[in-house]
């Protein structure tokens, strides 16, 4: 399923009738650093009183911040209309300046060894005619990292410190007919993140043109109650703002339409609500509520994620003032302590993963197709849920989950008042947490995929009175904004489940505490429990360490981690331990594995950026590396990305993918052998073979000779032949289920690389300048067998109607820039990400070469 960017923008927008919401991403001017002498004038403390009123939209009147009189007194040339920015770089949003740069060994591996920090400015011109000045104009920013401040024609208009929060600023008071300049300043401080946060306006920006009488920002809430296959009670609340100079008597009507699979309205109205008339004084808003019942609704579920839309129309004196669409789904959710989670009355086990927000080689910049590709791979594995760790997601993720049938837990914060990093969210938690929480809920509350709101992740004060007070306050905000979903939290202290926090939230999540599940259930009857963060198994795709060991330190070599999937971090467990404790406690709702994909930064177990025992297996290589690293003034690890992912940074499946697929898709016939079978130097040595299968037993063969048939016992999730003696040839496994042949897999010894195989994830690409094609590169021998240890250097070129956006190979220690058109294969594979240039036609041709190998080409049709 491919989703049109154009149709997605329509779904996110007001329809083009009386109001209009259009992408405002193209042709921005960009420059790093402030003009001289300005930085001290724009610190958070300096402009705090000017920035805080941006939160007022989400605060009760008694908590709102006074708006300072006059203008912000700072001479900011970069924000002025007449400033000459012709020498600035021209680019399109979304944009992440960090991922464009080079990896540097001296940069922190914890945050990806890329320079994501700094101050930057973006400028764009908006031309308006005198007639257009009768409208209201808003700028909607889905995410900017971080401390965003927005200026219009040199005047401060508002902003948001939290880089993950979406927000709106009102441009209207500062606009004039003719040329207008929008300027956005970002200040991304170091020591503000525990992973790669990215830098820049990395999510979409929208220009909203509206009537003075209009639906407010995220002003429509649709709730469904008494849901069944025969009927559903639907209520619509719509907040309408009057920013004209006169009292307006407006009629608000609502109607429900079906949404097609492409996201467009399908057919006639299925239900019309009674009209509501409201009187709106100048400068005030009012809420129009309507309720009705839809007969025989199609229920949103994981297999058939059907959606509807409410079309809200505001009229006065026969004139349509606004028309607003709100997509939603009809479904019921229930969390129980004894029987688990229910969707539409049917039990659903949460087969979830945690996901950071970066998109690998594309960095933090949002690309719809890249998100969609991630979800497609996760669904293939059997995943049905995502926890958006540790921050609110980009709107496109929620939209895709709605369309594709994936559940979401939206998390607010990684910390509250107590810091994890010197410059993280704790610095402005007291100022902004309420506005951020309420805005996040209003933003995502109509998405059927969203099933819970997470207050935070492993907050340091989770067992303190101060933390419990904060949790109560946040939970109360959730109840006020959305009474249909539970509050939850991810706790990493055992005591949190017994000392009060578990009673504050509706749904309790433990991070890495499977051995505590039974005790929690016994001490907290009636409280639903799930694994909010589980496993933290670490591995490198296609890399194996011998002898095979379950000792975490013995799993590592050459800054890689063995893919036998027997190693985890000191605070966590391998997958099977989590499986066992869930199966022993079936009332546990499910789990969210850390993590679905590898991500930039947090390269545990090579997490330290200071003194560390260099883990090279070869003594001479260790000495050479140590000498080079010491020349930098310290010993630094080379890792730039994580090892946690079930899928690597390039989107290639690790062995662990098949372990989870075997568990999460028990009715899908599959078997997977590990390791690969290219071990030239291991002939005659013990080389254990493991098999992941959804069957219940299997027989392993080496060169046609049976090595025995094994059956899974209770709490066994893999089959092991730990005494196999290596000889080149063919490994073959036949899996059985209930005594019948179920699935097969083979692993063959390959020769030296001879050719290059190319495979695109789709045969066509749109010519919109946004769509992407992901091309997988594999190295094969003369017989067409994949060479799993090949590391040939590859060179890529593409026809003029397209561009290579990024390349990767999934290697956590590869410091080749993502923008490079040459890359070394890693364990036989590499990735090329291609974008068609806007308004092109014909076919894209990718050409790949490597010394000594036959070149290869692939064509992708532009549509």
N, C-alpha and C positions, 0 to 999 in steps of 0.2 A: 504494500500500500504506500503510495507516494502522495504527499499532501502539498497542494498548491500554496505557494507563499502568498499569492494574491487573495485566494479564498481565505487563508488564515488571517490576513489583515482585515478582511471584511468582518470576520467573526469577532475580532478584537475591537471593532470600531462601531461608532454610530453610523447608521446607514446614511447614504448621501442624499438626504431629503432636505431637512432643515438644519441638520448638523453634519459635520464632516470630520473624520479622523483619518489622516493620511500619514504615511511614513515620511519622516523628516531626517533621513539618514545620509543623503547624498551630498557630496561637494562641500564638506566642512574643511576649514583651514585649521591646521594643527601645528603647535609649537611646544616643545618642552621648555620648562623653566619660566620663572617670572621675569618681568622687566625689572631692571635694577631699582632697588629701594622700595619695592612693593611688598615683599614677603612679610615684613613685620607688621604691615597694615592689615593683613588678611589672616592672621592667626585665628583659631577658633575662639579664643578668649576675647580677642579684639572685636570680632563681629558677632559675638554670641547673641547680644540683645536684638540684633537685626535678623539673625537666622531663626531664632526660636519661634517667632510668629508663624513660620511655615508649618509648625505643628498644630496650629489652632484649629484647623479643620477637624481634627480627631480628638479634641479635648472639650470637656464640658466648660461652659462659660466661666465658672469660678476658677478654672485652672488655666485659662487662656493667657497668653503672654501679650503685654501691651506692645503696640506697634510704634516704634520711635518716630518722632516727627522729623520732617525734612528729609534730607538725603544722607546716605552713608558717606561720611567725609573721608574719602580716600581717592587719590588721583590714580586712576587705573586706565592707562592709555589703551591696553589690550582690549578693554571692554567698550571703548568709544566707537561711535558710528564712523568717524572720519579717520580712524587709524588705518594705515597702509599695511595690509597683511599679504601683499603679493608675493613676498618671498617665503611665506609659510607653506608647509606641505599641504597638498590637497588630498583628501581621503574620504572614504565612505565609512559610515558606522554600520554595525558595531565594530569597535576597534580596541585591541589590546596591545599597547606599546611594548609590554614586557616580552611577549612571545616572539616579537619581530627581531629581538636582539640575539646576541651570541651567549652561549653558556660559558661561564667563567668559573674556573676552579676555586677562586677566592670568594665567590658568592656563596651564601648559605645553601646547603643542600636541603635544609628543612623547607625552604620556600622555592625550590626548583632551580637554583643556580642561574636564574635570569634576573635582570634588573627591572623589576616591576614597580619600584618605588619612585618618588619624585613629584614634582609639580608640573602641570601641563595646562595649556589653554586650547579650547576649540572655539572657532568662530564661524558663523553662517549668516548669510543675508536673506532677509524676507522682504519681498516687494509687495506692497498693498496699494490698491487704488482707493480713492475717496469713498466710493460706494461700499468697498469691503470694510471700511472702518466702522460700519454700523454693527458688526458682529463682535462677539467675544472670542478671544484667542488664548488658548492654553498650550503649554508645552508639557507633554507627558514623557518622563524619562524612566525607562524600565530598570535601569541600574547603571551607576557610575562609580568607579572605585578611585577615590573616596573623598569625603568632605567636599561634596559638590556645591558650588555656588553659581547661581545663574544671574546673568546681567542682560539687560535689554537697553540698547542705545545709551550705554554708560551708566545705567541705574541698576542698583541691586534689586532683584525680584524675589529671591528666596533660594532654597537649596535643601540638602539633606546630608548629614555626616555619614550615615550607614550606607556603605557601598553596595549592599545587597537589596536595599529597599527601593521600590518603585515610588515615584512621587510626581506631583504636578505643580507647576507654577503658572500664575496668571500673568500673561504678557500685556493684557489690554491697556492698563493705565500708562504704559510706557511706549506704546506704538504710535506711529504717525503715518500719514499717507506718504508713499514713496519708499525709499530704502530704509530698512531697519536692520540692526545688527544684533544677533543673539550671540552671547559669549558665555562659555562655561569653563570655570576654573576647577581643577582637581588638585588635591594635595594628598598623596598616598604615602604616609610615613612608614619608615622602616620599623621593625619590631611591632607590627600591628597584626600579624597573621602567623598561624602555625603551619600553613601549607601555602601553595602558590595562589595568591588572590587575583592576580592579573592587575593591570593598570589601564585606565582609560574609560571612555564611555563604551562599555563592553556589551551592553544590551541595547535594544531598539529605542529610538526616540520618535515621538509622534507629535504632529501639529493638529490641534483640535480647534475647529471653528464652530461656534455655537450661537444660537439665538440668546439674547439677554435672559430669556426664560428657558431654562434647560434642566435636564436631569443632572444632578450633581455628580461629582467624581465618585465612581463606584457606588452610585446612589440607589441601585435596584437590588433588592434581595428577594430571591425566589426560594421558598421552602415547600417541601412535600411531606405530607402526613397521612396516616392511615393508608399506607401504600399496600395495594394488593394487585393481583392480575385483573381484577374486575373494576377497580376504581382507585383514584388517588386524590386526596384533598390538597389543593395547591393554593398557596397564598403568595401575593406579590405586594411588596412594600417599595414605593418609589418616592425618593426625596427630590423635590423640585425647587429650584432656586430662581428668584426674581432679581435680576440685576439691572432692571430698567428703572426709570424715574417715576413710574406710575404703578398704582395698584392694578393687578391683573387677576381677573376671574378666569381660571383655566379649567378645562375639562380633560381628565386623564382617562384614557382607555387602554386596556390590555387585552391582547389576544395571543393564543398559543398556536404555534405552527410546528410541524415536524421538520427536523433537519436531515437532509440527505447525507450520505457518507462523505460527500465532498464538502460538507459544512454549509451548504446553501439551503435556503428555505424551500421546502417541498410541499406543493399543493396548497389547498385553501386552509383557512383558520379552522383548527379543531375545537377550539373553545374560546368564547368571548366572555370577558368579565364585565360585571355591571360598571357603568361609568361613574366616575367620582369627580365632583366639582370642588375646587379649592380656591380660596382667596389668598392672594400673595401680595403682601405689602412690599414696597421697594426695599431692597437690601435684605429681605427675609426669605426663609424657605418653609415649605410645608411638606408633610408626608401623606401620600395617597395610598390607602390600603385596599386590597381587593381579594376576595376569596371565592373559590368555586371548586367543582369536582370534575375531573376528567375521567370518563368511562373507558374501560378496557385499555389502559395505558401500556405502552411497550416499556418494560423496565430496563434500566441501564444495568448491565452486568459485564463480567469479564469476557464472556464469549460473544456477546452481542451488545456492544456499548452504544445503544440508541440514545439520541438526544433530541431535545426540543428547544425552541426559543420563544421567549416572551417578547412580543413587539409592543412597546409602550409608546403611545402617541399623546402629545400634549397639544391641545387646540384652544384658541381663544378668538371669539368673533369670526368663526369660520376659517381661521388661518392656522395652519399647522406650524407650531413653534419649535417642536422637537419630535424626533422619532428615534427610539433607542431600542437596540436588540440585546437581549440577555440570554445566552445559551445556558441550558441546565439539563440535568438528567433526573429521571424519576426512579428513585431507589430507596430502600430502607437499610439502615445499618444497626447492628446490635452487638455489643461486647458483653460476654458473659464470663463469669469466673469459673464455671464448671464445664461448659460445653464449647467455649471458644467464640470466634467471630462469625457473625451471620450477615450475609448480604441478601436482601429480599427474602429473608427467612430460611435461606440455604446456608449450611456451614461452609466456610471458606478458610482454609489454612493459609496463613500469611507466609508466602515464599518470597521474602523480600531481600533487597540489598540496600546498603547505604551508598550514596553517590555524592562525590564532590562536584563542583560546578564546572571545572575546566573540561575542555574537549580535546585533551591530549595535544597533538601538534598544532591545533588551532588555538590553543590557549583558552583564555576565559571568554573571548568574543563569541557571541551566540551565533550559531549556524543551524538553521532548522533541520536541514538534511542530516547533519552530524548527530543531533539529538535523536532524530528518528531512527538512524542506523543503530545507535546504542540500544534503544528500546527494542528494536527488532531482534538483536542478538540476545538480549536478556529474555525476551519472550520465548525464543527458541530453546533456551535453557530451562524454561518452566517458571521463571520469575513472574510474580503477579503484583509486586508492591515495591515501592521505593520510599526510603526515608531521606529527605533532602538535607543531608548533613553539611554543615551545621548552621543553616541559614535558609531564608526563603528562596525559592527557585525563580528562574526566569519564567515569565508567563507562558512562553511557548512549551515548556515542559508540562505544565498542567493541562494545556490544550491538547497536547499529544496523548497524554495519559487518558484524558476524557475520550478521545477518538479511538484509542487502541485497546482500551480495557485494562488499565493498570491502576492500582490503588496508590495513594500518596499520603504520607504523613509529612506535613509541612512543619519544619522546625524554625523557631524564631531566632535563637541566639546560641553562641558557643560559650558565653560568659555573661554574668550579671555585674554586680558591683565589684567583685574581686577579679583581679587581672590574671590572665594566662600569659600575656605579652605586655610589655611596657606601654604600648600605644594602641591596644585593642579597644573593643567596644566599651569596656568598663569606664573609660574616660568620660563618656557622655551618656551612660546608661540612665542616670537620674534625670537628665534633661529630655531624653528622647524615647525611652522604652515604651511609654504608653502610646504615643503617636505611632511608633513603629508597629507595635502589636495590633492596634486597632486598624491601621491601614493594611497590614498584611492580611488580616482576616477579611476585611471588606473586599480586598482584591481577589481573593481565592474562594470566597464562601459559596459561590454559585457553581463551582466545579464538582461534578458528581464523583470524580476520582478521589477527592480529598476526604479522608475519613477521620482524621484527628489532627490536633494542634499540639506541637511539642514545645514546652516552655523553654527548654534548653538542653544542653549536652554536657554532662560531667562538670557541672558548675561547682567551683570549689566550696561554696557555702551550702551545699545540699543538705548537710547534717547540722546546720547552725540555725538558731532562732531567726537570724536575719534572713537566711535563705528560705525558711518556711514562710515568713511574712511576705517575701517577694512572690513566692509561688502562689500563695492565697490571692494576692492582688492580681497577678497575671491570670489565674484561673477565673477570677471574677470578671475580668475584662472579656474573656472568651465567652462566658455565659451571657454577658450583656450584648455582645456582638453577634453571637451565633449559638443558639440553644440546641442545635441539632448534632453537634459533634463533641466528643470528649476531649478533655485536656490530658496530656501525657508528658513524660519526661524521660530522659536517658540517664540513669544513675550508675556510677561505677563503684560506689561504696556499698558493701553488704548491708551496713547499718541503715542505709537510706530506706530499705524495705521494712524496717521495724521501728524506727524512731520518729515517725510522724509524716515524712514526705509522702509515703504511700497512701496516706489517708486524704491528702490534699488534692492529688490529681485523680481523675476518673479511671485512668488506665496506666498501670505502672510498667515501666521498661527497665530491665536490667542490662547493663553492658558487661559482657563476659563473666556472668555468674551462673552458669548452668547448674553447678553443684548446690546452689542455694534455692533452686526452684521449689523443691519439695518442702523445705522449711518455710519459705514464703507462703506457699499455698496453705499450709497448716495453720500459720499464725495470722493470716489475713483472709478469712473466709469472705467470699463476696467480692473480692477485688481482682479484676482481670489482670493477667500477667503475660508479658511477651519478652522475647529477646530483642531489645532495641538496637543492640550492636553485638555481633557474635563472630566467633572464630578468629579473625585476624591471622589466619594462616598466611605465610609468606612463601613466594616462589617466583622463579624466573622461567618464562616459557622456553621449553626445550633444553633446559640445563639440568644436569644430574650430578650428584656427588656420591662417590663411593669411598668406603663401604656405606651402605644405606643405614641411616641412624635416625632415631627419634629424638636425639639430643640436639637442641636448637643450635648450639655452637658448631656441632659436627655437620650441619646441613649447609654451611657457608663455604664459599671459595671464590676468589677473584672478584669480590664484590657482587656476587650473584648468590642465589639461594636455590637449593635443589627443588626440582618439580615432582619429587615423590610425594609431596603434600603431607609431610610428617613433621613440619616445623611451624611453630607459631611464636608470637612474641611472649615475653615473660609473663604478661598479665592476661594472656588469652589461651586459647586451645585450638587444636586442629579440628576440622569440621565434624569428625565422627564423635567427638566427646559431646559437642552440642546436640548432635542428632540423638545420641543415646539418652541424654537427660530430657529432651523433648518427648521422645517416645515413651520414657518412663513416667512422664507427667503430661498426659494427653490434653489436659485442660489449658496448657500453655498455648497461646494464640498462634505462635509461629515465631519467625526470626527475621532480622535484617542483617545480612552478612556484611562484614567489613572486608572488602568493598566489591561492588560489581565490576568496576573497571579500575585499572591502575590510574593514578593521577599525578600531577606534577607536585613535587615536594614530598615531605614526610617519608624519606627512604629507609624506614626501619627495616632490617636491623642495623643498617649503616646510617643511623640517624644523627650521630654526634658529628659536630663540625670542629671539634677540638681533638684532644688526645684520644687515640683509638688504636687498638691492635690491628695493624694492617693484615687483612685476611687473604693475602695471596697464597696460593698453594705452592707455587714455585719460588724457592728461596732467592734466586737471582732476580726474578721479577719483583719480589718484595723489596729487595735492596734498592733497585732502580727506582721504583715508585716512591719509596720513602725519601730517597735523596731528592727527587724532583719536588715532592710535596714540602719537604723541609725548606727548600729554596724559597718558598712562598712565605716563610716565617712561622708556619704552623703545619701540623698534620691535618689535612682535610680529606674527607672521603669524596670520591668522584660521583657518587650517585645523585641523580637529578630528578628521579621519579620513584614512585612507590613500588613495593613488591606485593602489596595486599590484594591486588585485583584478581578476580576469577578470570578476567579477560585483560590482556596487556594494554599498554598505552596506545598501541596502534589499532586496537580492536581485534587482535588475534586471540583465539581461545587457548588458554592454558589447559593442562590436563585436568585441573580442578573443575573446569566447566562441566566435564562429563560426570564427575562425582555428584554435582548438584543436579544435573539433568537426570541422572539415574534415580535420585530421590524424589525430585519434584515432578517428574513425568513418568510415573511407574507403569503407565499403560503404553508408553512409547518404546518399541523394540530398539534397543541400542546396546552396544558393547564398545569399550575403548581400552586399548592396551597402552601401557607405559612401562619402560621408557622407549625411546626410538631404538633402532637395532643397528646402529653404526658405531661399533666399538673396536676399531682396528687394534688397539693396544690391550684389549681385555680378553682375547682368545684364551679359553681355558680357565677364566676366573669367574667367581660367583657374581652374577648380575641379576638381581631380583626382578621379577616381572609381576606387575599388579594389573588388575582388571577392574574397571568400573562398568557396571551393567545394571540395567533395570530388571534383568532376570534374577533367578534365585540360586543358580549354580552355573558352572562353566567348566569346559575342558580346554586345556592349553596344549598346543602342539608346537614343536620346534623342528623345522625341516621334515614335517610329516610324522614325527614321533611324539606320541602322547606323553605329556609331563604330569598327567593326572587330572582328575575331575574333582572340583571342590564345590562345596555348598555353603551358602551364607548361614551362619548361626545367628542367634538372637543378638541384637546390637552389633552385628557385623555389616559393614557398608561397602567393603571392597574385598576382592578375592586376591590372595597373595601366593605366589610361588617364589619363595625367598631363597631357594637353593639352585636356581637355574644356572648352569655353566654356559658361558657365552660361546657361541660359534656363529659365524656369519650365515645368513640365509633368511628364512621366513618364519616369523612367529605368527601363529594363527589361533584364534580363540572362537569357540562355539559356545554361546550362552543358551541356557534353557530356562523355561518357566513352567512350573507345574509339570515337569518331565518332557515338555515338547520344545523343539528347537525354537529359539526366540530371536537371536541376533548373532552376527559374526563380525570379526574385525581382524585385520592383518597388519603386520609391521615387517617391512622388507629391508634388507641391507642394501644401501645404494652405493653406486660408484662415485667417481668425481663429477662435479658439475659440468654439463655439456650444453644445456639450453635454458632459456628463460620462459616461464609460463606466466601469462597475464590474465587476470580475471577481474572484470568490473562488477560492482554491486548492482548496477542497472545498465541496461543497453542504451538508454537515452538520457538526455539532460536538457533542462529548460534553458532557454536563452534569456534569462532574466537577470543575469549577473549575480545571482545568489545561490542557485542550485549547485550541488556538488556531486561528483562521482568519485568513489573510492576504488582504486585499482590495487589489487593484491598481486605482489610479485613473488614467485616461487622459483627456486633453482632446482632443475631436474637433471638426472644423469642420462646416458644415451638410451636407456630403456624407458625413459619417462617416469622414473621413480624419484620421488621427492628426496632431496639431499638435506637431512635435518641438521647438519653441522656446517653447512656452507656459509662462508663469510665474504664472498666476492664483492668487490667494489662496483657499484652500479651507477650509470649515468642516465638521466632522464631528459627528454626534450618533448615538446608538445607543439602542435600546429598553432598558427597565429590567431586562430579564432578562440583560443582558450589560454588559460594560465595554470601553471602548477602553483597551487596555494601553499602546499606543505608536503614534506616527506617524513617518514619515520620508519622504525623497525621494531619498536617495543623494547629496545635494550636500555635498561635503567642507567647505564653509565656511558651512553653514547652522547658526546658533547657536540656533535655536528648540528649546526643551526637548522631549525625546522624549515627554514626557507631555502635550504641548499637543494640543488638539482643533482647532487651526487650523494650517495649514501651506501655504506657497507651493509650487505645483507646480514641479518642476525639470525642465527640458527635457521638459515635457509629462506628467510622471508624479509620483505620490505613492503612499504605502503606508499602510494602516491595519491594525493588529494588534488583533484582537478576542478576548476570552475570555468564554465563557458563565459566568454565575454558577452556583454549585453548586446542583444539584437543581432547576434550572429546566426548563421545557418550552415547547413551541410553536416559534416562529420568532424569530430575531434580525432586526431591521431596522436597517440602516445607512442614514442619510440624509446626503447630501453636497450642499452648496450653494456657489455662487461668484457674485459680483456680475455681473449681466449674462448669466449662463448658465442654462440650464434645469436645475433640481435633478434629482438622481438618487437612486434607492433600490436596495438589494439585500437579499434575504432569505436567511437561512441557517437550515436546520432544526436544531433541538436534538434530540439522541437520547440 
